[in-house]
């Protein structure tokens, strides 16, 4: 319901009605709507971490690129892809939103660093790349894009398309010549 309608417009009564449970039962599991939001956001962090971990575990940079591109195109239940939800979280639950953003940033930075190291080892990422700085920049760019959804909407820019554009620019900048060939081949460019 949060993904469809945003956080603000969904009440505890709405949630209980949708689940066919009483408010008393709801409060057995959650002390408040804020706690439910915290758990939803933690679940989303876990989802992001799980998807990123799957890519690291591949061990084959070519397969990582293929799956990464496929994952970028796929629809997924990621809080950061739902403008109304992000807007509501920022406005009505700023502590939870800031904490969520920070945790997403740290997870992305960690895994992007792992991806980059795999790419350097495989010869597809430039060997002279500062991995720590590059992972930080990637996570920061992604975080800022999500934080500024209102700006994107005001410019009539789809967040998904902006993310793909930013990713394409970023990836092309870090690849070796061999990596760029692989990327163009997998991306169909």
Kinemage of the C-alpha trace (Angstrom):
@kinemage 1
@onewidth
@group {chain A} dominant
@subgroup {mainchain}
@vectorlist {calphas} color= white
{ca unk a 1} P 0.000 0.000 0.000
{ca unk a 2} L 2.864 2.361 0.781
{ca unk a 3} L 4.336 1.731 -2.659
{ca unk a 4} L 1.006 2.356 -4.385
{ca unk a 5} L -0.342 5.229 -2.310
{ca unk a 6} L 2.548 6.732 -0.380
{ca unk a 7} L 3.059 6.651 3.372
{ca unk a 8} L 1.023 9.644 4.441
{ca unk a 9} L -2.288 8.568 2.929
{ca unk a 10} L -2.204 5.021 4.358
{ca unk a 11} L -3.507 4.792 7.907
{ca unk a 12} L -3.201 1.972 10.422
{ca unk a 13} L -6.922 1.405 9.868
{ca unk a 14} L -6.288 1.033 6.108
{ca unk a 15} L -3.507 -1.468 6.730
{ca unk a 16} L -5.610 -3.496 9.155
{ca unk a 17} L -8.569 -3.505 6.787
{ca unk a 18} L -6.355 -4.633 3.864
{ca unk a 19} L -4.880 -7.456 5.963
{ca unk a 20} L -8.174 -8.406 7.585
{ca unk a 21} L -6.823 -7.903 11.106
{ca unk a 22} L -7.765 -5.806 14.075
{ca unk a 23} L -5.749 -2.810 15.249
{ca unk a 24} L -5.094 -4.744 18.443
{ca unk a 25} L -3.388 -7.476 16.401
{ca unk a 26} L -1.419 -4.870 14.442
{ca unk a 27} L -0.053 -3.436 17.681
{ca unk a 28} L 1.109 -6.884 18.776
{ca unk a 29} L 3.603 -6.738 15.887
{ca unk a 30} L 4.290 -2.997 15.601
{ca unk a 31} L 4.341 -0.348 18.297
{ca unk a 32} L 3.496 2.391 15.781
{ca unk a 33} L 3.272 3.291 12.127
{ca unk a 34} L 6.832 4.645 12.452
{ca unk a 35} L 8.047 1.193 13.488
{ca unk a 36} L 6.299 -0.354 10.487
{ca unk a 37} L 8.003 2.217 8.243
{ca unk a 38} L 11.370 1.452 9.865
{ca unk a 39} L 10.889 -2.251 9.165
{ca unk a 40} L 9.763 -1.635 5.595
{ca unk a 41} L 12.872 0.467 4.969
{ca unk a 42} L 15.112 -2.125 6.615
{ca unk a 43} L 13.550 -4.785 4.416
{ca unk a 44} L 14.317 -2.617 1.401
{ca unk a 45} L 17.958 -2.229 2.500
{ca unk a 46} L 18.127 -6.017 2.862
{ca unk a 47} L 16.665 -6.395 -0.639
{ca unk a 48} L 19.258 -4.003 -2.107
{ca unk a 49} L 22.088 -5.733 -0.236
{ca unk a 50} L 20.871 -9.160 -1.409
{ca unk a 51} L 20.737 -8.091 -5.065
{ca unk a 52} L 24.178 -6.490 -4.871
{ca unk a 53} L 25.630 -9.522 -3.073
{ca unk a 54} L 24.329 -11.808 -5.833
{ca unk a 55} L 26.402 -9.830 -8.329
{ca unk a 56} L 29.570 -9.953 -6.207
{ca unk a 57} L 29.213 -13.717 -5.767
{ca unk a 58} L 29.243 -14.298 -9.516
{ca unk a 59} L 33.018 -13.888 -9.565
{ca unk a 60} L 32.948 -13.432 -13.354
{ca unk a 61} L 33.041 -9.777 -14.386
{ca unk a 62} L 31.444 -10.490 -17.760
{ca unk a 63} L 28.490 -12.142 -16.061
{ca unk a 64} L 28.362 -9.329 -13.502
{ca unk a 65} L 27.996 -6.767 -16.312
{ca unk a 66} L 25.293 -8.834 -18.027
{ca unk a 67} L 23.279 -9.322 -14.850
{ca unk a 68} L 23.807 -5.727 -13.751
{ca unk a 69} L 22.381 -4.401 -17.020
{ca unk a 70} L 19.454 -6.814 -16.807
{ca unk a 71} L 18.844 -5.810 -13.182
{ca unk a 72} L 18.865 -2.110 -14.122
{ca unk a 73} L 16.068 -2.690 -16.627
{ca unk a 74} L 13.911 -4.875 -14.398
{ca unk a 75} L 11.045 -3.523 -12.373
{ca unk a 76} L 11.763 -3.957 -8.710
{ca unk a 77} L 10.298 -3.074 -5.364
{ca unk a 78} L 12.827 -0.453 -4.427
{ca unk a 79} L 11.616 2.421 -2.255
{ca unk a 80} L 13.929 4.734 -4.169
{ca unk a 81} L 12.001 4.137 -7.410
{ca unk a 82} L 8.636 5.339 -6.089
{ca unk a 83} L 8.424 9.152 -6.139
{ca unk a 84} L 5.300 9.485 -3.940
{ca unk a 85} L 6.788 7.205 -1.308
{ca unk a 86} L 10.091 9.099 -1.308
{ca unk a 87} L 8.261 12.427 -1.116
{ca unk a 88} L 6.160 11.296 1.857
{ca unk a 89} L 9.152 9.848 3.670
{ca unk a 90} L 11.164 13.041 3.187
{ca unk a 91} L 8.322 15.290 4.327
{ca unk a 92} L 6.619 13.314 7.084
{ca unk a 93} L 9.294 10.873 8.247
{ca unk a 94} L 12.582 12.749 7.725
{ca unk a 95} L 14.536 10.804 10.355
{ca unk a 96} L 13.651 7.487 8.736
{ca unk a 97} L 14.345 8.854 5.260
{ca unk a 98} L 17.771 10.236 6.210
{ca unk a 99} L 18.714 7.006 7.963
{ca unk a 100} L 17.545 5.000 4.945
{ca unk a 101} L 19.547 7.207 2.569
{ca unk a 102} L 22.690 6.826 4.667
{ca unk a 103} L 22.332 3.040 4.875
{ca unk a 104} L 21.692 2.774 1.115
{ca unk a 105} L 24.744 4.934 0.489
{ca unk a 106} L 26.970 2.719 2.650
{ca unk a 107} L 25.687 -0.515 1.071
{ca unk a 108} L 26.152 0.834 -2.449
{ca unk a 109} L 29.618 2.187 -1.706
{ca unk a 110} L 30.716 -1.167 -0.283
{ca unk a 111} L 29.435 -3.265 -3.177
{ca unk a 112} L 30.455 -0.866 -5.921
{ca unk a 113} L 33.976 -1.050 -4.488
{ca unk a 114} L 33.808 -4.857 -4.739
{ca unk a 115} L 32.524 -4.688 -8.331
{ca unk a 116} L 35.289 -2.279 -9.284
{ca unk a 117} L 37.963 -4.477 -7.728
{ca unk a 118} L 36.653 -7.469 -9.672
{ca unk a 119} L 36.710 -5.384 -12.836
{ca unk a 120} L 40.296 -4.257 -12.270
{ca unk a 121} L 41.380 -7.850 -11.611
{ca unk a 122} L 39.656 -9.000 -14.813
{ca unk a 123} L 41.198 -6.158 -16.843
{ca unk a 124} L 37.860 -4.537 -17.700
{ca unk a 125} L 38.174 -1.565 -15.339
{ca unk a 126} L 41.048 0.911 -15.572
{ca unk a 127} L 43.890 -0.215 -13.295
{ca unk a 128} L 44.720 3.376 -12.301
{ca unk a 129} L 41.226 3.992 -10.937
{ca unk a 130} L 40.943 5.092 -7.301
{ca unk a 131} L 38.377 2.496 -6.236
{ca unk a 132} L 37.497 4.109 -2.910
{ca unk a 133} L 36.818 7.517 -4.462
{ca unk a 134} L 34.956 6.064 -7.421
{ca unk a 135} L 32.692 3.929 -5.213
{ca unk a 136} L 31.997 6.995 -3.059
{ca unk a 137} L 31.172 9.147 -6.107
{ca unk a 138} L 28.861 6.536 -7.596
{ca unk a 139} L 26.951 6.106 -4.332
{ca unk a 140} L 26.778 9.892 -3.873
{ca unk a 141} L 25.469 10.516 -7.391
{ca unk a 142} L 22.801 7.851 -6.948
{ca unk a 143} L 21.843 9.132 -3.506
{ca unk a 144} L 21.557 12.738 -4.701
{ca unk a 145} L 19.449 11.725 -7.694
{ca unk a 146} L 16.926 10.020 -5.430
{ca unk a 147} L 16.960 12.858 -2.913
{ca unk a 148} L 16.024 15.359 -5.653
{ca unk a 149} L 12.975 13.630 -7.091
{ca unk a 150} L 10.980 16.867 -6.993
{ca unk a 151} L 13.601 18.559 -9.170
{ca unk a 152} L 13.487 15.693 -11.666
{ca unk a 153} L 9.699 15.779 -11.741
{ca unk a 154} L 9.687 19.578 -12.199
{ca unk a 155} L 11.901 19.076 -15.264
{ca unk a 156} L 9.633 16.227 -16.430
{ca unk a 157} L 12.509 13.740 -16.137
{ca unk a 158} L 11.774 10.132 -15.279
{ca unk a 159} L 13.923 8.993 -12.333
{ca unk a 160} L 14.486 5.589 -13.913
{ca unk a 161} L 15.761 7.147 -17.144
{ca unk a 162} L 17.963 9.576 -15.219
{ca unk a 163} L 19.429 6.682 -13.263
{ca unk a 164} L 20.177 4.777 -16.474
{ca unk a 165} L 21.796 7.831 -18.044
{ca unk a 166} L 23.941 8.490 -14.971
{ca unk a 167} L 24.921 4.821 -14.853
{ca unk a 168} L 25.912 4.794 -18.520
{ca unk a 169} L 28.096 7.889 -18.140
{ca unk a 170} L 29.675 6.549 -14.968
{ca unk a 171} L 30.372 3.075 -16.335
{ca unk a 172} L 31.904 4.370 -19.559
{ca unk a 173} L 34.275 6.546 -17.522
{ca unk a 174} L 35.707 3.703 -15.436
{ca unk a 175} L 36.187 1.027 -18.078
{ca unk a 176} L 39.370 0.009 -19.846
{ca unk a 177} L 39.249 -0.372 -23.633
{ca unk a 178} L 38.506 -4.090 -23.190
{ca unk a 179} L 35.793 -3.281 -20.647
{ca unk a 180} L 34.205 -0.739 -22.954
{ca unk a 181} L 34.011 -3.356 -25.727
{ca unk a 182} L 32.315 -5.741 -23.320
{ca unk a 183} L 29.908 -3.073 -22.079
{ca unk a 184} L 28.939 -1.973 -25.598
{ca unk a 185} L 28.413 -5.606 -26.584
{ca unk a 186} L 26.213 -6.381 -23.548
{ca unk a 187} L 24.312 -3.096 -23.696
{ca unk a 188} L 23.667 -3.532 -27.414
{ca unk a 189} L 25.452 -0.284 -28.323
